[in-house]
Amino acid sequence: MTRVLALAIALWLAQPLVAHADTVSPRDYRQRLTDARALVVQARALSGVARDAAVTRARLILIATTAVALPSGELTIGDGALADRITSDSASLDSALVLIDAQLAFAARSESPAIDGARSDAALRDVLRASDQAASSPSMIDAIARALQRFLAGLEGPRVDFGLVWPLLGMLGAAVIFFVVATLGRGLGERVRTEVALREAVGSDRPDPVRHLRAADEALAAGRPREAIHALYLFALTALVAREAIRWDPALTDRELLVRAAAVPHADALRDLVALYERSWFGLRDPGADEARLARTLALRVAG
């Protein structure tokens, strides 16, 4: 089968080619480029002797034209450099297709009287030069890696000892974890005791709101706004329970208490007081005296 194919290609190559070193019209020149391109595409799909034969015929067609006859005179054509670049290598064939397409575009404009032969040759040289650079340059990833390598190699100064870096990173991580745990556990015992006191104060048979209001005023006068806001929170809840505006259930959360107290007068003030209490009691920032005074105003509105 291979011998038959080689014989057929040899007979095909023996057919008369276009005249060598002749001057043709722009239309004929475009046709020759089209034929050469078709042979390159055909060679791309072949292999072995068949590919070599198609490449040889394409090169012969390209070098056959020396000039194109234009209304303004003959335009010298030198496709020899393009023909020399075409080999049986697949990358070369792909590059040749790009170059032939570029030359076809130039040839399509050759019929216009405003064509500039020098510009066409210069453009072709630019395309050839760009193709050479693309063929010889590495991939983008390799180029970036080499650039980084050269940059790092040129840096001067002490080298990083990774034997010290990893322990430092471990210590930093441990410090962050300790900070988070300490923040979450801030005043945990005090909060537990306060919640127990809240259940005892509000859940007693006769809750005493005045006692919590007095404790809030004492804390505010002593410069302890956080304790004052907490006492005002207890004052508002015990006042609602004493008026039987709500029924106290120690299992309820603050949000559930707000839902249960939605119908009481000044429910908006109670909602603001609860939000202020949660920020001051469970937050990371200690409240100021102004916030404590605002909490007192809200608590008095809720107590009626």
N, C-alpha and C positions, 0 to 999 in steps of 0.2 A: 504494500500500500504506500509506503514511504517513497519507494522508487518511482511509482506512478505519479505521485504528487510532485516530486522533484522534476520529473520529465515534463509535466504539464507547465510548471513554472518556468523551466528553461525555454520551452517553446513560446511561452507568453513573452518572456524577455527578448526573445529573438524577433518579435514583431517590430516594425519600424517605429521609432520614437520620433518626437518632434525634432525639428531641425535644431542643431546645436549652434549657439551663439547667433541668434537672430533677433530681429526687431518685430514686435507684434503690436496689435492694437490693445487698448485697455481691456476690451471685452475678452479677447483671446488670453490675455495675461491672467485675468480673473479665472477663466476656465482652467488654465494650467494649475493655478493655485488650488482650485477646487478639486481637480484630479489628484494632485499631490496629497491634499488633505484626506481624501477618500482612501488613498493607499496607506497613509499612516494609520487611519482608523482600522483598516483591514489588518495591517501588521500587528496592531495591538491585540487582536483576537487570535493571531496565529502564533506559531512557535517553530523553532528550528529553522530548516532550510526555507520553508514557506515565508517565515517572517523576514529572513534576510533578503529574499527575492523582492518582497514588497517594499522594503526599505530602500533597496538599490534603485528600483524603478522610480520611487518618489524623489530620490536625490537627483536622478537624471532629469526628471521633469523640472525641478527647481533651477538647475544650472543651465537649462536650455535657453532661457530668456536673458538677453543682455541689455535690452532697451525697450521702452514703450513709446509708441508714436502718439504724441499729443498735438493739438492744434498749435501750441506755442513752440513746438519742437520736440526732439527726442529726449526722453527722460531715462537716464542710465539706471539700469537695475542690476544690483549685485546680490543675488540670492545664494551665492556660493557659500557665504559664512553660515547661512541658515541650513543649507544642505549638509555642510560638514558636521553640524551639530546633531544630525539625526543618526542614531545608531540603533542596534537591536535591543538596547536596554529599555525596559518599560518606562522608567522615569524619563529617559530621553524622548521617548515617543510622546509622553504626556506633555512635556515641555514644547515639543515641536508643534503639537496641535495648537497650543496657545500662541506661538509665534506665527504660525500660518494664518490663524484667525486675525491676528493683528495686521499682517500684511494684506489680507483680503480687505480689511476695512480701509487701509490706505489706498488699495487699488480701486475700490468703489468710488473714491473721491478723485481719482486721477482724470476722469472725464471732465471735471469742472475746470474752467479756464483759470480759476484762482488757486489751483493746486501749487504747492511749493515743494519741489523735489527735495530740497535741502532739509526742510522740516520733516518730511517723511523719513529720509535716511536717519536723521537725528533721533526721531521717535523710535525707529527700529533698533538703533544702537542702544537706546535707553531700555527697551524691552529686553534685548539680549543681555545687557548688563544686569538688569534686575533678575533675570532668570538664572544667570551665573551665581549671583549672590544667594538666591533662594536654594540653588542646588548645593552650594558649598557650605551654607550656614547650618548650624544644628537646629534642633527643635526649640520652641519657645521655652519649654521647661528646662532644657539643658542650658540655654543661654542665661536664664535667670539664676540657675544653680551656680554656673561658673562665675557670674558677676558677683553673687554673694560670697563665693569662695575667695575671689580676688579681694573683695572689700575686707572680709574678715582677716585674710592673711596680711593685709597692710596695716591693720590696727596695731598700735603700740600701747604698752602699759602692762600692768600685772595681770596674769592669767587667773581666771576664776577657778578656785579650788572647790569642786563639787562635793568633796568630802566634808566641807563645812556648810555648804549651801543646804543640803538635805536636813541636817540637824536643826539649822536655823528655821527652815520652813516648818519642821515638826513642832518646834517651840512656839512659832507664831500661830499655828493651828490650835495648839493646846490653849494658848492664851485667849484666842477667840472663843473657843468652847467654854472656857472658864468664865469669860465675861458674859456669855449668853446665859449660862446656868445661874450666875450670881444675879443677873438682872431679873430673870424669871423668878428666882427665889427671894427677891428683895422683900423683906418684911413679911415672909410667909407665916411665921408664927404669930405675928401680930394680927395678920388678916384672919387667921383661924380663930384667934381669941375674940376678935371683933365680931365675926359672924355668929359665934356662940352668944356673945352679949346681945347681938341684935335679936336673935330668936328669944332670948330670955326677956328682953325689954318689951318687944312688940307682942310676944306671945303670952305675956302675963295677964292675969285676970283684969287688973286695973293698970293699964299703961300710963305712965306719967310723962307727957310731952314736955312739960315745963322743965323737968330735970335735964333733959337733953338740950333744951334751949339755953339753960343756965350754963351747962358745960361748954356749949359752943361759944357763948360770950366770953367765958373765962379763957378758952383756948385762943380766941381771936385777940383778946387783950394781951395775952402772953406771947403773941407772935408765933402761934402755931396754926397756920391757916389750914393745913391738911387735916388736923384733928377737928378743927372747927367745922369744916365742910362735912366731915363724917358725922359729927354730932347733929348738925342741921338735917342731914339725911334721915337720921333716926327720929329727929323731932317731927319731920313731915310725915313719916310713916305712922308713928305712934299717934299723931293727931288724927289722921284718917281712920285708924282703927278705933280710937276713943270715940269718934263721932259716928262709928259704924258705917262709914262711907265705903270701906272695903273690909273684906274678911281676910285676916292674916293666915297665910299658909306657909310654913317654913320651907316647903319643897319648891315654892315658886322662885323663879329667877327675876331679876330686875325687869326684863322685857315682859315677862308674863304678868308682873305686877302692874306695869303700865297699861297692858291690855285690859286688865281687870278694873283699873281706875280710869278708863277712858271716858266714862260718863260723869266723873266728879267735876265740880267747879274747878277752874284753873288747872285743867289736866295738862295744858301746854307748859305751865310753870313747873309742874311735877316732872314732866319729860326733860325739861332743861336742867332741873336740879339733879336728876338721876345721871344724865350725861356728864354734868360737871363733877359729880361724885366719882363716877367710874374713871374719868381722866385723872383726877387727883389721887385716888386711892390705889388704882392698879396701873397707872401710867409711869413713865420713866422720869417725868419732870414734876418737881414739887410746885404746888400752886402758890400764888401770891395772895397778899391781903385783899387786893381788889376782887379776886375770884371768891374769896371767903365772904366778903360783904355782899357780892351778888348772890351767892348761895343763901345768905340770910334773908335777903329780900324775896327770893323765890320761895323759900320755906315758909315764910310768913304768909305769902299769898296762898300757898297750898293749904296751910292750917286754917285760913279764913279768920 
